[in-house]
Amino acid sequence: MKYEITGDNLQLVTLHLHDGETIFAEAGAMNHMSTNVDMQAKAKGGIFKGIKRMVSGESFFVSEFTAHGEGFAAFGGNVPGKINAISIAPGKEFLAQRDAFLCAESGVDMDVAFTKKLGAGFFGGEGFILQKYSGQGTVFIHACGDFVVKDLKPGDTLKVDTGSVVGFDSSVQYDITRAGGIKTSLFGGEGLFLTTLTGPGKVIIQSLSIANLAAALAPHLPIGNTGSSGNKGLSIGNLIGD
């Protein structure tokens, strides 16, 4: 299978399929495809796997795409951001934030993983549940913002704003630490805790999380009707002038 990622901050990945080749994707992620590609909704791996996908932020069903002849299918994320290709091989697993999965070759297995430490689950920003990819093939993940990729050597430690970690190799140790002293934690603007990642392994960081994007947009979104008095409330048009 060949692929190409196009676009800047609203990216698409196009997978070029050989005759009989099958891939699977997050439900609703398909943007366009050739007419000789067949699409079917399936509970890949059975009911138990479907439930675990729901726990990890995905849908119970996935969409499977099979080419009849040389074909292609293109997929995109649901937020402005990036797409990254991760190569998976036996003995090499990758962990990612909830809802990161976009599409993958049929040989990739998607499961759930849990943070090993209670504090990391409560305060790490990614929560207790992560997605785990294993098997053989290429998986494509997506997230908000731009991506920064770091290759950590054994013992190298990286401190990251909570919620900004997209994914990392399973060889990377994941934990949380205090952002600093009391004054820094309360008034530094970075929160009480930071995520710490210790190598060896690859780490992917996003420049903007969906939570931070939502928080930045919230003050500018329209406010709904205030009641039966007929007031329509405040909108973006009211804020900037019609």
N, C-alpha and C positions, 0 to 999 in steps of 0.2 A: 504493500500500500504506500502510495505517495501522498503528500499533503502540502498545502501552502496556506499560510496565514496572511491575510490581507487587511488593510485598514490601519488606522492609528489608534484612536481611543474607542472606536466602535468596531471591533475586529470581527472577522469571520474566518473560520478555518474550513477549507475545502478538502475533502478526502476523495482521492481518485481510486476507485475500486476495480479490481479484476473480476472476471466472470466467476460468479459463485461466492465471492468474498462478502462477509457479513460484518457489520459494525453495530454498536448500540449507542444510544444517546439519551440524554435527559429529555423527558417528555416536553414537547413544545419548543425544543431548541433548533429544529430544522428550519433553515431559511429558504433554501431552494435545492432542487436535485434534478438529475436527468430522468427522462421518462422510463428508462429501462431499469430503474431502481425500485424495488418493492419495499414498502414500509408496513410494518405490523407492530401493534402494541402487545407486549408480552410481560408476564411476571417472571423475569429472568431469575433462575435459581429457585423458583417456587415461592410459596406463601411466606415462609420464614425470612427469606432474603428480601422479599418485597417489603415486609414490615421493617426490617433493619434499614432499608433504603429510606423509608419514611422518617425513621428516627434520625438519620443523618442529614435530613433536609431535602431529600429528593422525593419523587413520586413513587407510588407502589409499582406502577408499570413503567417500563422503559420502551423506547421505540427502537426496533431492530430494522436495519436497512440491508437488503441483499441485492447485489448487482446481477443482472442477467445480460452478460456481455460487459464491455468496458463502460463504466459509468462513474458518476460523481454525486456527492451530497455535501452541502455546506451548512454549517452550524454557527450560531452566535449566542452570546450571553444575553442576560436580561438587564444588565446595567452597563453604563459606560466604563470600559476597562480593557484589560488585556486577556489574551489566551496564551497558554504555555503548554508545550508538548513535553510529557514526561515519559521516558523509556523505562519500562518495567521488565525485570528478568527474574528467574528463580533465585531466591535469596536476597533480592533487592525490593524492598517495599517503600512506599511513599505515603505520608500522612498529609491530609489537607483539611482546611476548615470546612464546616458544614456548608452544603450547597455549592461547593466548588466544582463538582463534576459537570462536564459538558458532553463528551463523547469518548469512545474508546474502541480499540480493536476487540474482537470477540474473545481473544485469549486472556484479556485482563479481567480480574475479579475485583469487584468493589464490595467492601465490607465496612463495618464500623469499628472504631478503636476508641478506647477510653483513656483519658489522661491518668497517669499513674499516681499523681499526687492530688490530694483534696484541694490544697491551696491553688494549684494551677487551674483546676476546674472552676473554682469560684471566682478567681481574680485575673486569670490569664487572658480573658477577652475572647478566646476561642471556645470556651465552655468545656464541659466534660466529654462531649462526643465529637470525634473527628472522623473523617473518611479515610479508609485504608485501601490502597491499591496494591494488588499482588498479581502473580501469574506471569504471563508473557505477552508483550506487545507495547503499544503506545496509548497513553491516556492523555486527554486534553482537558485542562482545568481553566476556569475563568474566574475573575474577581474584579472588583472595582479599582479604578486608579491605574497608575503605571506600576510595572514590576521591577524590583531590584533583586538580582540573584547573587547570593554569597556562597562561596565554597569554603567551608570552615575546615581547618586542619584539626587534628586531634588536640583537644585541650583549648582550642579557640572558643571564646565565649562572646556572644552578641546580645546586647540588650535592645529590646524592641518595644515600642509603644503597644500597649495591650490592644488586641483586635486587629493589628496590622500584619500578622503572620498569615500568609496564604497557605504555605505548606513546607514540609521538610522531609529529608530522608529519615527512615526509621532508626538509623544509627545516631541521630542527633538527640541529645537529652533536652527535655522541655520542662521548664519550671518557671516560677515567678519570684521576684525580689522587690523589696521596697524601693520606691523611686529616689529616696534620699531621707534627709532628716524631716522632722515634723513640719517645719516652715516650708521646705521644698515640696513636700507631699501635698500640703494644703493649698499653697499659693503658686506653685510652679507651673500649673496648667497642664501637667502631664498625668495627673491622677496619683493614686496612692501606690500603685504597683507597676512594674515593668515585666515583660516576658523575657526570660533568659534562655538562650539556645547555645548549647555547647557541642562542638564537633567531635568526631569528623562527620561531614556530610553537607549536602546542598540545602540551602534555605532560600525560600522565595518570600519577599516582603512586598506589600502593596503600599503605594504612596498615599492612598485615600481609602478608608474602609467605607462600606455602605452605611454603617451607623453614623460615622462622622459626616458623610454626605447628607444623610437625612436630617441630622441636627443643624447643618448649615442652611438647608433649604426651608426648614420648618417656619422660621419667622416671616418668610416671603410668600408662603402658600395662602391661597384664599381661605377665608374663614366662612363657615357655613351660615345659614340663616339663624338668626338669634331667637326667633319665636314667631308667633302669629301676627306680629305687628306689621309685617311686610318689609322689615329691614332686611336687606340682602347681605349685610355684613361687609367686611373689608376684603378686597381682592388685590392681586398684584397690580392691576390697572389703576386702582385707587391710590396705591402707594407711589406709583411713578408718574401718575397723571395720564389722562386719556388723550 
